[in-house]
Amino acid sequence: MNRSAKIAAGRIGVEAGGIALSSLDERSREILRGIVDAYLETGEPTGSRTLSRSTSLGVSPATIRNVMQDLEALGLIHSPHASAGRLPTDLGLRFFLDSFLEYGSLSDDDQRAIEAKVGAASQGGSLEEVLGEAGQLLSGLSRGASLVLTSKSDLRLKHIEFIRLDARRALVVLVGASGLVENRVIDLPPGIAAASLTEASNYLNARYSGRTLSEAKVELAGLRAAVRRELDQRAGELVEAGIAAWSGNADREPATLVVQGHANLLGDLHSAENIERVRHLFGELEARESVLKLLDLAEEGEGVRIFIGSENKLFSLSGSSLVIAPWRDSGRKVIGAIGVIGPMRLNYARIVPMVDYTAQVVARLVNRS
């Protein structure tokens, strides 16, 4: 069944940036709507003559220019050049989204496409395959760049195993409860027997299956002496080395960001200004601090969050809009987020429910295992 997307930030509806919707008369609302609609469609400024022909108000261009001046004084629109038409400001676009735009339901066809493609990737695939398919699908449907963010800082363990590679190295294979499978190579103590690798694997699986990495790390630190008593010395060293390899990596790389659809951001560049904007965005996406803060943004609400231009402190230099939704584990903790980023004139009415539904599908598949 179709349903409207849930907007985490909430509809401001009656007030945006201190401006009440009730303070705008019908004529001002219609003209603002016409300016924003034209911007979302073409990205170009709209003049009074164009608005006089396209709106149903039946007023002269001179009257429209007077209303434009009032809207400009409120900070809702601006003129990029002295003789140009008007564009919405970040505040004006936010006001429009909160006050006027209706976020519809995702079509049945889009829902079935998301369910089928992401669901197929979950059949025997790893978490990375599920998320990769979700990101690729979202990028294609939105014609923007998709962001998929996964947290690895508190992975819940399902199985861990040591596999000898040669006399001095072993592969530590970790399977998370979510289906995530990753490997680490560790150094082995000289002369360690194969039985010690098996013993270490069995000990970790028996004691720590179902625990998070941080829980295992803390408990292991407090039980170091007990571990050494229960296991032979070499197996005990392996247990500590295995957990250390994973928890240490989580400390260094608490989250991973995958961006797909870069080419979609390059398909509508008509000016040096737009090229510079995209260049800034690519640089911001590669910045590690941006990756670490994206989950914080997603955690601030239950549903989709929309950040427009300067509202988004992470990507403010590029003047981009971000539509993002989290997914949570069975304990309601945010463990990842998915979204779309692109120019401020995104097709919000389509993309918001699309991001919302994709996040729901991913959450259901991740928590099913």
VEXKOL-258305 format. One record per residue (C-alpha): residue number from 1; residue in one letter; x, y, z. Coordinates in steps of 0.1 Angstrom, whole numbers. Example, Ala and Ser with C-alpha at 12.3 -4.5 7.8 and 13.67 -1.06 7.14 Angstrom:
2
+-----+-----+-------+-------+-------+
!   n ! res !    c1 !    c2 !    c3 !
+-----+-----+-------+-------+-------+
!   1 !   A !   123 !   -45 !    78 !
!   2 !   S !   137 !   -11 !    71 !
+-----+-----+-------+-------+-------+
This chain:
369
+-----+-----+-------+-------+-------+
!   n ! res !    c1 !    c2 !    c3 !
+-----+-----+-------+-------+-------+
!   1 !   M !     0 !     0 !     0 !
!   2 !   N !    12 !    35 !    -8 !
!   3 !   R !    19 !    59 !    20 !
!   4 !   S !    33 !    94 !    23 !
!   5 !   A !    69 !    97 !    33 !
!   6 !   K !    76 !   107 !    69 !
!   7 !   I !    97 !   138 !    71 !
!   8 !   A !   119 !   137 !   102 !
!   9 !   A !   125 !   174 !   105 !
!  10 !   G !    87 !   180 !   104 !
!  11 !   R !    67 !   203 !    82 !
!  12 !   I !    73 !   238 !    95 !
!  13 !   G !    42 !   247 !    77 !
!  14 !   V !    33 !   278 !    96 !
!  15 !   E !    67 !   293 !   100 !
!  16 !   A !   101 !   292 !    82 !
!  17 !   G !   130 !   314 !    93 !
!  18 !   G !   106 !   335 !   114 !
!  19 !   I !    82 !   341 !    84 !
!  20 !   A !    46 !   329 !    90 !
!  21 !   L !    28 !   315 !    60 !
!  22 !   S !    -2 !   335 !    71 !
!  23 !   S !    18 !   367 !    66 !
!  24 !   L !    18 !   361 !    28 !
!  25 !   D !   -14 !   368 !     9 !
!  26 !   E !   -26 !   346 !   -19 !
!  27 !   R !    -9 !   367 !   -46 !
!  28 !   S !    25 !   365 !   -28 !
!  29 !   R !    21 !   328 !   -23 !
!  30 !   E !    13 !   322 !   -60 !
!  31 !   I !    42 !   343 !   -72 !
!  32 !   L !    66 !   326 !   -49 !
!  33 !   R !    53 !   293 !   -60 !
!  34 !   G !    58 !   303 !   -97 !
!  35 !   I !    94 !   314 !   -90 !
!  36 !   V !   103 !   282 !   -72 !
!  37 !   D !    85 !   259 !   -97 !
!  38 !   A !   104 !   275 !  -126 !
!  39 !   Y !   137 !   272 !  -107 !
!  40 !   L !   131 !   235 !   -99 !
!  41 !   E !   123 !   229 !  -136 !
!  42 !   T !   149 !   249 !  -153 !
!  43 !   G !   174 !   263 !  -128 !
!  44 !   E !   169 !   298 !  -144 !
!  45 !   P !   156 !   331 !  -129 !
!  46 !   T !   120 !   340 !  -136 !
!  47 !   G !   109 !   375 !  -146 !
!  48 !   S !    77 !   394 !  -140 !
!  49 !   R !    65 !   391 !  -176 !
!  50 !   T !    69 !   353 !  -176 !
!  51 !   L !    50 !   351 !  -143 !
!  52 !   S !    22 !   373 !  -156 !
!  53 !   R !    17 !   348 !  -184 !
!  54 !   S !    21 !   316 !  -164 !
!  55 !   T !     1 !   324 !  -133 !
!  56 !   S !   -37 !   325 !  -130 !
!  57 !   L !   -37 !   358 !  -110 !
!  58 !   G !   -44 !   380 !  -140 !
!  59 !   V !   -22 !   409 !  -128 !
!  60 !   S !     3 !   431 !  -146 !
!  61 !   P !    41 !   426 !  -147 !
!  62 !   A !    44 !   459 !  -127 !
!  63 !   T !    22 !   445 !   -99 !
!  64 !   I !    42 !   413 !   -99 !
!  65 !   R !    75 !   433 !   -96 !
!  66 !   N !    61 !   450 !   -65 !
!  67 !   V !    53 !   417 !   -49 !
!  68 !   M !    88 !   404 !   -59 !
!  69 !   Q !   103 !   434 !   -40 !
!  70 !   D !    83 !   424 !    -9 !
!  71 !   L !    94 !   387 !   -12 !
!  72 !   E !   130 !   399 !   -16 !
!  73 !   A !   127 !   420 !    15 !
!  74 !   L !   116 !   389 !    34 !
!  75 !   G !   147 !   370 !    21 !
!  76 !   L !   127 !   345 !     2 !
!  77 !   I !   139 !   354 !   -33 !
!  78 !   H !   169 !   372 !   -48 !
!  79 !   S !   181 !   386 !   -81 !
!  80 !   P !   214 !   371 !   -94 !
!  81 !   H !   219 !   402 !  -116 !
!  82 !   A !   205 !   437 !  -117 !
!  83 !   S !   184 !   431 !  -148 !
!  84 !   A !   176 !   394 !  -142 !
!  85 !   G !   145 !   377 !  -129 !
!  86 !   R !   143 !   362 !   -95 !
!  87 !   L !   155 !   329 !   -79 !
!  88 !   P !   145 !   314 !   -45 !
!  89 !   T !   170 !   318 !   -17 !
!  90 !   D !   178 !   288 !     5 !
!  91 !   L !   152 !   302 !    29 !
!  92 !   G !   127 !   306 !     1 !
!  93 !   L !   132 !   271 !   -10 !
!  94 !   R !   129 !   258 !    25 !
!  95 !   F !    97 !   279 !    30 !
!  96 !   F !    83 !   264 !    -2 !
!  97 !   L !    91 !   228 !     8 !
!  98 !   D !    76 !   232 !    43 !
!  99 !   S !    46 !   252 !    33 !
! 100 !   F !    35 !   242 !    -1 !
! 101 !   L !    50 !   210 !   -15 !
! 102 !   E !    31 !   178 !   -11 !
! 103 !   Y !    52 !   147 !    -7 !
! 104 !   G !    33 !   120 !   -24 !
! 105 !   S !    36 !    82 !   -22 !
! 106 !   L !    60 !    62 !   -42 !
! 107 !   S !    43 !    45 !   -72 !
! 108 !   D !    36 !     8 !   -71 !
! 109 !   D !    61 !     3 !   -99 !
! 110 !   D !    89 !    20 !   -80 !
! 111 !   Q !    81 !     1 !   -49 !
! 112 !   R !    82 !   -32 !   -67 !
! 113 !   A !   115 !   -23 !   -84 !
! 114 !   I !   131 !   -14 !   -51 !
! 115 !   E !   118 !   -46 !   -34 !
! 116 !   A !   129 !   -68 !   -63 !
! 117 !   K !   164 !   -55 !   -69 !
! 118 !   V !   174 !   -49 !   -33 !
! 119 !   G !   157 !   -81 !   -22 !
! 120 !   A !   175 !  -101 !   -48 !
! 121 !   A !   209 !   -88 !   -36 !
! 122 !   S !   200 !  -100 !    -1 !
! 123 !   Q !   196 !  -136 !   -12 !
! 124 !   G !   229 !  -151 !    -2 !
! 125 !   G !   247 !  -117 !    -7 !
! 126 !   S !   267 !   -98 !    19 !
! 127 !   L !   255 !   -65 !    34 !
! 128 !   E !   278 !   -46 !    10 !
! 129 !   E !   260 !   -62 !   -19 !
! 130 !   V !   226 !   -52 !    -5 !
! 131 !   L !   237 !   -16 !     1 !
! 132 !   G !   255 !   -14 !   -32 !
! 133 !   E !   224 !   -24 !   -50 !
! 134 !   A !   202 !     0 !   -30 !
! 135 !   G !   226 !    29 !   -38 !
! 136 !   Q !   228 !    21 !   -75 !
! 137 !   L !   190 !    18 !   -77 !
! 138 !   L !   184 !    50 !   -59 !
! 139 !   S !   209 !    68 !   -80 !
! 140 !   G !   193 !    56 !  -112 !
! 141 !   L !   157 !    63 !  -101 !
! 142 !   S !   166 !    98 !   -87 !
! 143 !   R !   190 !   107 !  -115 !
! 144 !   G !   212 !   121 !   -87 !
! 145 !   A !   241 !   108 !   -67 !
! 146 !   S !   233 !    83 !   -40 !
! 147 !   L !   250 !    82 !    -6 !
! 148 !   V !   251 !    50 !    14 !
! 149 !   L !   266 !    52 !    49 !
! 150 !   T !   273 !    22 !    71 !
! 151 !   S !   286 !    22 !   106 !
! 152 !   K !   312 !    -4 !   116 !
! 153 !   S !   320 !     9 !   150 !
! 154 !   D !   298 !   -15 !   169 !
! 155 !   L !   293 !   -45 !   147 !
! 156 !   R !   274 !   -73 !   163 !
! 157 !   L !   293 !  -106 !   160 !
! 158 !   K !   278 !  -137 !   145 !
! 159 !   H !   309 !  -158 !   137 !
! 160 !   I !   346 !  -154 !   138 !
! 161 !   E !   373 !  -178 !   124 !
! 162 !   F !   411 !  -179 !   121 !
! 163 !   I !   424 !  -194 !    88 !
! 164 !   R !   461 !  -200 !    84 !
! 165 !   L !   476 !  -184 !    53 !
! 166 !   D !   512 !  -194 !    59 !
! 167 !   A !   536 !  -201 !    89 !
! 168 !   R !   535 !  -164 !   101 !
! 169 !   R !   501 !  -151 !    90 !
! 170 !   A !   464 !  -159 !    95 !
! 171 !   L !   432 !  -145 !    80 !
! 172 !   V !   406 !  -135 !   106 !
! 173 !   V !   371 !  -138 !    91 !
! 174 !   L !   343 !  -120 !   108 !
! 175 !   V !   307 !  -124 !   100 !
! 176 !   G !   283 !   -98 !   115 !
! 177 !   A !   247 !  -104 !   126 !
! 178 !   S !   237 !   -81 !    97 !
! 179 !   G !   254 !  -103 !    71 !
! 180 !   L !   285 !   -82 !    68 !
! 181 !   V !   316 !  -103 !    60 !
! 182 !   E !   351 !   -89 !    63 !
! 183 !   N !   386 !  -102 !    66 !
! 184 !   R !   418 !   -91 !    84 !
! 185 !   V !   453 !  -105 !    82 !
! 186 !   I !   472 !  -108 !   114 !
! 187 !   D !   507 !  -120 !   123 !
! 188 !   L !   509 !  -154 !   141 !
! 189 !   P !   533 !  -162 !   170 !
! 190 !   P !   562 !  -184 !   158 !
! 191 !   G !   554 !  -221 !   159 !
! 192 !   I !   517 !  -219 !   166 !
! 193 !   A !   498 !  -251 !   160 !
! 194 !   A !   466 !  -254 !   139 !
! 195 !   A !   448 !  -266 !   170 !
! 196 !   S !   454 !  -233 !   187 !
! 197 !   L !   436 !  -215 !   158 !
! 198 !   T !   406 !  -238 !   161 !
! 199 !   E !   406 !  -234 !   199 !
! 200 !   A !   407 !  -196 !   196 !
! 201 !   S !   378 !  -196 !   171 !
! 202 !   N !   357 !  -219 !   192 !
! 203 !   Y !   363 !  -198 !   223 !
! 204 !   L !   353 !  -165 !   206 !
! 205 !   N !   322 !  -180 !   190 !
! 206 !   A !   310 !  -196 !   222 !
! 207 !   R !   315 !  -165 !   244 !
! 208 !   Y !   310 !  -135 !   221 !
! 209 !   S !   285 !  -145 !   194 !
! 210 !   G !   257 !  -119 !   196 !
! 211 !   R !   279 !   -93 !   213 !
! 212 !   T !   291 !   -61 !   197 !
! 213 !   L !   328 !   -55 !   191 !
! 214 !   S !   330 !   -29 !   218 !
! 215 !   E !   313 !   -52 !   243 !
! 216 !   A !   337 !   -80 !   234 !
! 217 !   K !   367 !   -57 !   237 !
! 218 !   V !   357 !   -44 !   272 !
! 219 !   E !   349 !   -79 !   285 !
! 220 !   L !   380 !   -94 !   271 !
! 221 !   A !   402 !   -67 !   287 !
! 222 !   G !   386 !   -76 !   321 !
! 223 !   L !   390 !  -113 !   317 !
! 224 !   R !   425 !  -115 !   303 !
! 225 !   A !   437 !  -137 !   332 !
! 226 !   A !   407 !  -160 !   329 !
! 227 !   V !   412 !  -163 !   291 !
! 228 !   R !   448 !  -174 !   297 !
! 229 !   R !   437 !  -200 !   322 !
! 230 !   E !   410 !  -215 !   299 !
! 231 !   L !   432 !  -216 !   268 !
! 232 !   D !   467 !  -224 !   260 !
! 233 !   Q !   490 !  -193 !   258 !
! 234 !   R !   491 !  -192 !   220 !
! 235 !   A !   453 !  -195 !   216 !
! 236 !   G !   448 !  -168 !   242 !
! 237 !   E !   471 !  -145 !   223 !
! 238 !   L !   451 !  -152 !   191 !
! 239 !   V !   418 !  -143 !   209 !
! 240 !   E !   432 !  -110 !   219 !
! 241 !   A !   448 !  -103 !   185 !
! 242 !   G !   416 !  -111 !   167 !
! 243 !   I !   394 !   -88 !   187 !
! 244 !   A !   421 !   -61 !   186 !
! 245 !   A !   424 !   -63 !   148 !
! 246 !   W !   386 !   -56 !   144 !
! 247 !   S !   381 !   -30 !   172 !
! 248 !   G !   412 !   -12 !   162 !
! 249 !   N !   400 !    -9 !   127 !
! 250 !   A !   366 !     3 !   139 !
! 251 !   D !   383 !    31 !   159 !
! 252 !   R !   401 !    43 !   128 !
! 253 !   E !   372 !    38 !   104 !
! 254 !   P !   340 !    42 !   123 !
! 255 !   A !   319 !    46 !    92 !
! 256 !   T !   321 !    40 !    55 !
! 257 !   L !   306 !    62 !    28 !
! 258 !   V !   298 !    49 !    -7 !
! 259 !   V !   288 !    74 !   -34 !
! 260 !   Q !   273 !    62 !   -66 !
! 261 !   G !   261 !    83 !   -96 !
! 262 !   H !   288 !   109 !   -98 !
! 263 !   A !   281 !   112 !  -135 !
! 264 !   N !   246 !   123 !  -128 !
! 265 !   L !   260 !   155 !  -111 !
! 266 !   L !   279 !   163 !  -143 !
! 267 !   G !   251 !   162 !  -167 !
! 268 !   D !   235 !   196 !  -162 !
! 269 !   L !   265 !   220 !  -160 !
! 270 !   H !   259 !   252 !  -180 !
! 271 !   S !   283 !   276 !  -163 !
! 272 !   A !   317 !   279 !  -146 !
! 273 !   E !   298 !   285 !  -114 !
! 274 !   N !   280 !   251 !  -116 !
! 275 !   I !   313 !   234 !  -125 !
! 276 !   E !   329 !   249 !   -94 !
! 277 !   R !   299 !   239 !   -72 !
! 278 !   V !   303 !   202 !   -83 !
! 279 !   R !   340 !   204 !   -78 !
! 280 !   H !   335 !   216 !   -42 !
! 281 !   L !   309 !   188 !   -36 !
! 282 !   F !   333 !   161 !   -48 !
! 283 !   G !   359 !   174 !   -24 !
! 284 !   E !   335 !   176 !     5 !
! 285 !   L !   323 !   140 !    -1 !
! 286 !   E !   359 !   128 !     1 !
! 287 !   A !   365 !   146 !    34 !
! 288 !   R !   366 !   121 !    63 !
! 289 !   E !   349 !   145 !    88 !
! 290 !   S !   319 !   147 !    64 !
! 291 !   V !   315 !   109 !    66 !
! 292 !   L !   317 !   109 !   104 !
! 293 !   K !   290 !   136 !   107 !
! 294 !   L !   265 !   122 !    83 !
! 295 !   L !   252 !    96 !   108 !
! 296 !   D !   248 !   123 !   134 !
! 297 !   L !   225 !   141 !   109 !
! 298 !   A !   205 !   110 !   103 !
! 299 !   E !   201 !   102 !   140 !
! 300 !   E !   182 !   135 !   146 !
! 301 !   G !   149 !   121 !   133 !
! 302 !   E !   129 !    90 !   125 !
! 303 !   G !   123 !    96 !    89 !
! 304 !   V !   137 !   116 !    59 !
! 305 !   R !   157 !   147 !    66 !
! 306 !   I !   161 !   175 !    40 !
! 307 !   F !   190 !   199 !    41 !
! 308 !   I !   190 !   228 !    16 !
! 309 !   G !   222 !   247 !     6 !
! 310 !   S !   236 !   265 !    36 !
! 311 !   E !   214 !   246 !    60 !
! 312 !   N !   238 !   216 !    54 !
! 313 !   K !   270 !   226 !    71 !
! 314 !   L !   288 !   195 !    57 !
! 315 !   F !   283 !   205 !    20 !
! 316 !   S !   277 !   242 !    23 !
! 317 !   L !   305 !   252 !    -1 !
! 318 !   S !   288 !   234 !   -29 !
! 319 !   G !   253 !   247 !   -24 !
! 320 !   S !   239 !   212 !   -26 !
! 321 !   S !   207 !   197 !   -12 !
! 322 !   L !   208 !   165 !     8 !
! 323 !   V !   178 !   141 !    13 !
! 324 !   I !   188 !   114 !    38 !
! 325 !   A !   171 !    87 !    59 !
! 326 !   P !   185 !    64 !    85 !
! 327 !   W !   180 !    27 !    91 !
! 328 !   R !   181 !    11 !   125 !
! 329 !   D !   189 !   -22 !   140 !
! 330 !   S !   164 !   -42 !   161 !
! 331 !   G !   173 !   -22 !   191 !
! 332 !   R !   164 !    11 !   173 !
! 333 !   K !   200 !    22 !   170 !
! 334 !   V !   210 !    40 !   138 !
! 335 !   I !   235 !    18 !   120 !
! 336 !   G !   234 !    34 !    86 !
! 337 !   A !   218 !    60 !    63 !
! 338 !   I !   209 !    63 !    26 !
! 339 !   G !   201 !    93 !     6 !
! 340 !   V !   205 !   115 !   -25 !
! 341 !   I !   226 !   146 !   -29 !
! 342 !   G !   226 !   170 !   -58 !
! 343 !   P !   218 !   206 !   -68 !
! 344 !   M !   192 !   224 !   -48 !
! 345 !   R !   167 !   220 !   -75 !
! 346 !   L !   161 !   183 !   -69 !
! 347 !   N !   128 !   168 !   -76 !
! 348 !   Y !   119 !   167 !   -39 !
! 349 !   A !    83 !   155 !   -44 !
! 350 !   R !    97 !   123 !   -60 !
! 351 !   I !   130 !   118 !   -42 !
! 352 !   V !   117 !   122 !    -6 !
! 353 !   P !    93 !    92 !    -7 !
! 354 !   M !   119 !    72 !   -27 !
! 355 !   V !   146 !    77 !    -1 !
! 356 !   D !   121 !    69 !    27 !
! 357 !   Y !   110 !    37 !    11 !
! 358 !   T !   145 !    25 !     2 !
! 359 !   A !   156 !    30 !    38 !
! 360 !   Q !   127 !    10 !    50 !
! 361 !   V !   135 !   -19 !    27 !
! 362 !   V !   172 !   -19 !    36 !
! 363 !   A !   163 !   -19 !    74 !
! 364 !   R !   139 !   -48 !    70 !
! 365 !   L !   165 !   -69 !    50 !
! 366 !   V !   193 !   -60 !    74 !
! 367 !   N !   174 !   -69 !   105 !
! 368 !   R !   160 !  -101 !    90 !
! 369 !   S !   192 !  -120 !    94 !
+-----+-----+-------+-------+-------+
